[in-house]
Amino acid sequence: MTDNRTAPLQGSTTGPAQTVLQIDDLGVAFSTDAGAVRAVDGVSLTVKRGEVLAIVGESGSGKTVTAKTILGLLPETAVSQGAVLLTSRDGASSNNVITLSTQQLRQVRGTDVSMVFQEPSTALNPVYTVGWQIMEGIRAHGSVSRADARAKAIEILGRVGIPDPEVRVNYYPHQFSGGQKQRVVIAMALVLEPGLIVADEPTTALDVTVQAEILDLLRRCRDEFGTAIVLITHNMGVVADLADRVAVMYQGKVVEEADAQTLFSSPKNEYTQKLLASVPYVGQGIVRAAARADARAPGWAEQTPVVVADQIRIQYPGRLGRPGFVAVDGVSFSIRPGEVLGLVGESGSGKTTIGRAIAGLTRVTDGSLSVLGHEMNGFKERQFSRLRSDIGFVFQDPASSFNPLLTIAECVAEPLVVHGRAGNPASARKRVDELLEAVQLPRAFGDRYPHELSGGQRQRASLARALALEPALLIADEPTSALDVSVQARVLELFAELQREFGFAALFISHDLAVVDILADRIAVLYHGRLVEEGTGAEVLGAPQDPYTRRLLASLPVPDPAAQAIRRDELRRLRAAG
Amino acid sequence: MTLTTPTGPASGPAPSRRKPSLLGRLPVVHQLRQSVGLQRGMLVAGLVITAAFVLTAILAPVIAPYGYGQLRDTDGAFGAQQPLGGSHLLGTTVGGYDVLSRVLWGSQTALFVIVVAVLLSIFAGVFLGLVSGYFGGWLDRVLVVVCDAIYAFPSLLLAIVMSIVISGGQSNLIGGVLAAAISITVVFIPQYFRVIRAETVRIKSEAYVESARVLGAGNSRIMFRHVLRNATRTLPLIFTLNSSEAILTLAGLGFLGFGIEPTAAAEWGYDLNKSLSDVTSGIWWTSLFPGLAIVLVVMGITLVGESLNDLADPRLRGRRAVGASSGLVAETSVVPGGTLIAGPGGLAGLETPATSTPSDEEGRS
């Protein structure tokens, strides 16, 4: 395994390099209920040995379909044309994946090309040890004895950075953390030393600090194993961090292809330019937050806060005989009228739990949480329900936050009907039209059903519903994390606009520091259920005090390869120090 | 990232997309239009058989040559075990009834049982499932245990007990139908309960139910406006599968001698029971035709049910094959009118929603 290690390859676009993958005029069409749909249209790409090609694009641009074609993983409803030429690592054989039989495809998968999936917890079988799963891949391609396969599994686990691989090889997937699981998945992809790895959104399901580690590992795959990587992602920061060359896809076509440096510094295509312009970056909101702070009337800070949390603790009940899970532990903060508090944290930090507690969806177990002057510790639904008209809530997933059987107008009218401002959805229609206009949706959209709207449009309708009663407090739980970056930019702008117009106080929950920075007056950072840092955007992002905040900030990839290289070193230094 | 799926028009008003007509949205008609190939064949066959069954039941008084309990006409008694042909197209039974008339009239009894059984069980089952799934807690636990207990009970045994309780085993039309229907109801309620409860539990945690709760909507409003309508999608399916089971239970009761007296109504299971001794003496028509009727009706309804089941699941649903280069690239850009024109610093791009198509065109080139 070590003897054929290749020398680190940098800037592999120069010099005569062996082509691992060549896609020629690929077209893929799907048959759906609504007739034929083209997903990929005339795509041609080449990947050279030891090169990272990033395919970026928004959802529906055809990037995942292209990736799946490389492994012959398309569903039965798909029809493909063109050629996908895959060359084995030693250059001995070359296959057109589209014409291979199932049997031949099995031979190619694993040895010539392998895949890293988006969600590591579903890519591993929970009832087998990770060692067994790696060994299965080895033994499927050639007769290897159990002992040899096991030795190889241990070696590969060690090389992807799993500590104590001799012991951990017998662990089950649930015994690993999310980042470690993704390492195991990468180990499985690497074990047969394929010439090409297709990584489909390999870090999307991971926290930003873990993402940085996985990106490091993928970089090592390229440098130490000489493996070419096709990286599918929508995150421009990830692209800047890892890619040598970038192909931008839009509506099934490659609209621009260039090496990473060139693409980020001087994008040629207008779509690429807009895509790059809509990527949020840290430091965007500081000026605006300062302007907002200056514009406030004197004595504003002395007003009664809308929300006061004092040492709140929220515990989910455990299973019989086990202690419960403490999601939030001793958190204190307050939101004053008309102020936007950004709550940032990784998954499991308790940020969503706090939002739900304020909306009365989860109960506070200890401490005091006062919402609009009402104590939420041990509250009664009957007494709280009249206050609900003053609280708006925007959910993360716009697809599921609307009743699929009601029209948008009926959904937006729901709060008006519930709180007796209108007798039925029809009589509320005038107000609904006003609201739809406020969120920049055409009135006619009121007659459509939720599934007839795109994600961004649905999220705007969701804002309209939350604002229907002109609430004093709006809770937005990751409102843009399910949206594409250009749509996200638009929804965030709208949010800022509406906040200025209606003047509501808001709790804005997000895992993305850059997004929170755009909107928030103050930012609170949560880590493992505790509040580690709180202050204005300039304080928290400009001069972070807590080591975790510093690490979080340094982990956030920026869409600029040169700047990202500097940040990477900074993060390495921080990790070494911490 | 998902695959490219056309999720409706993404930009602006799309004139080409029309809401399907009311007829097209009816449960079975919608699936019929959706189906292709073998699945369509199965569905059509099932629908034809079922329609024939229902028509026969309704028109039995018109098309049956004799009454179900008729033993003689103006020419005198029919005579027992008459062969096919003559004035009795399918012969007569050992009791001297006309086989054809009994088979045709029997469809009426069968339909009657289906309607009563399903009506009785569907409302109770759906309501209990909704309440149990929505509120949870001890009520839910008790109801689930009770339903599991009923599952463990053989339905035919239950039907026999019911039949004895209602009419002392010897039944007239109402008693026999009710005995079959109620016993089937008792077995079916848990099925509807289970399905609706599972759906309710799933839907309860959907964001739109939480959003209704955040708005301050009351429990009954959430339950009936948001949960119930979304939970009833699988009902037509269970409905059809249960209907065929209802017929089998009725026939089983009749066959075991707990059926309906021949003078009260025609019943296929009863006729089968009486024709048992005929089989050995070469008289095949008395058992064949009622048996065939049971098989056909059960098969027809089951075909409909199974087809609906397959069509409801996008993974099982068959589709027409497409040509390699056919189809249009779906309008997948999720921003109406193309991507953002202004960066997140400015508002210029937001002032003209859904009209800036030129940028869209250039983005595609």
Interface residues (C-beta under 8 A of the other chain):
Chain A: G27 A29 F30 S31 T32 D33 A34 G35 A36 V37 R38 A39 D41 E58 S59 G60 S61 G62 K63 T64 V65 T77 V79 S80 Q81 Q118 D200 E201 T204 I232 H234 Y250 Q251 G252 K253 V255 N269 E270 Y271 K274 L275 A277 S278 P280 Q284 A359 G360 L361 S385 R386 R388 S389 I391 F393 F395 Q396 D397 S400 S401 F402 N403 P404 L405 C411 E414 P415 V418 H419 Q440 L441 P442 A444 R448 H451 E452 L453 S454 G455 G456 Q457 R465 L483 D484 S486 V487 A489 R490 L492 E493 L494 E497 I518
Chain B: M1 T2 L3 T4 T5 P6 T7 G8 P9 A10 P13 R17 Q34 E206 A207 Y208 E210 S211 A212 R213 V214 L215 G216 A217 G218 R221 R225 H226 R229 N230 P314 R317 R319 R320 A321 V322 G323 A324 S325 S326 G327 L328 V329 A330 E331 T332 S333 V334 V335 P336 G338 T339 L340 I341 G343 P344 G345 L347 G349 L350 P353 A354 S359 E362 G363 R364 S365
